[in-house]
Amino acid sequence: MTSPIKPLADRVVAVREVAPTKTASGLYLPEAAKEKPALAEVKAVGPDIKGIKVGDKIVYKEYSTTELTIDGIEYLLVKEDDVLATV
């Protein structure tokens, strides 16, 4: 899947991973108890990005993203400075 968004400068376009619906012990989590994961897969990178490439999984600062929904898919726009690590 390619991204319909072309990031500029030091931005990364990513798609957040799906939150688990049950615990390791088999208990199902209600919607209100689920946390949004801070792990996402990179779909596109801007021209000024050095250490991140398409397909990498990243850990990012939760409240520093811009969320954008296109065709039912929620994309995240993250600055390179707000990416904490690759997995």
C-alpha positions in Angstrom: 0.0 0.0 0.0 1.4 3.4 -0.9 0.5 6.6 0.8 -1.8 9.1 -0.9 0.1 11.7 1.2 3.5 13.1 0.1 5.3 14.4 3.2 7.5 17.5 3.0 10.8 18.2 4.7 11.4 16.2 7.9 7.9 14.6 8.1 7.0 10.9 8.1 3.6 9.4 7.1 2.7 6.3 9.2 -0.3 4.0 10.0 -0.8 3.2 13.6 -0.9 -0.5 14.5 -4.2 -2.0 15.6 -4.6 -2.2 19.4 -5.0 -5.7 20.7 -8.5 -6.8 21.6 -7.6 -9.3 24.3 -4.9 -9.7 26.9 -2.2 -12.4 27.0 -4.4 -14.3 29.5 -7.3 -14.4 27.1 -9.5 -11.6 28.6 -11.3 -9.4 26.0 -10.8 -5.7 26.4 -13.7 -3.3 26.2 -13.3 -0.4 23.7 -13.0 2.1 26.5 -10.0 0.2 28.1 -7.9 0.0 24.9 -4.9 2.3 24.6 -3.8 3.8 21.3 -0.5 2.2 20.6 2.5 4.4 20.0 3.8 2.1 17.4 3.2 2.6 13.6 4.5 1.5 10.3 6.1 4.0 8.0 4.3 4.5 4.6 6.2 7.5 3.2 9.1 9.7 4.2 10.0 13.3 3.4 13.2 14.2 1.4 15.1 15.4 4.5 14.7 12.2 6.5 18.0 10.3 7.1 17.5 7.3 9.4 14.0 6.1 8.6 12.7 4.3 5.6 9.4 3.0 4.3 8.4 -0.2 6.0 10.1 0.6 9.3 8.1 0.4 12.5 8.5 3.5 14.7 7.8 4.5 18.2 6.6 8.1 18.4 5.5 10.8 20.8 1.8 10.2 21.3 0.6 13.9 21.4 2.8 15.4 18.8 1.2 13.9 15.7 -1.3 15.1 13.1 -4.0 12.6 12.3 -5.6 12.5 8.9 -8.2 10.0 7.6 -8.3 9.3 3.9 -10.4 6.5 2.4 -11.1 5.1 5.8 -7.4 4.7 6.7 -6.0 6.8 9.6 -2.6 8.3 8.7 -0.2 10.0 11.1 2.1 12.8 10.2 5.1 12.8 12.5 8.1 15.1 12.6 11.4 13.2 12.5 12.3 14.8 15.9 9.2 13.2 17.4 10.2 9.7 16.3 11.8 8.1 19.4 13.0 4.7 17.9 12.6 2.2 15.2 11.6 -1.4 16.0 
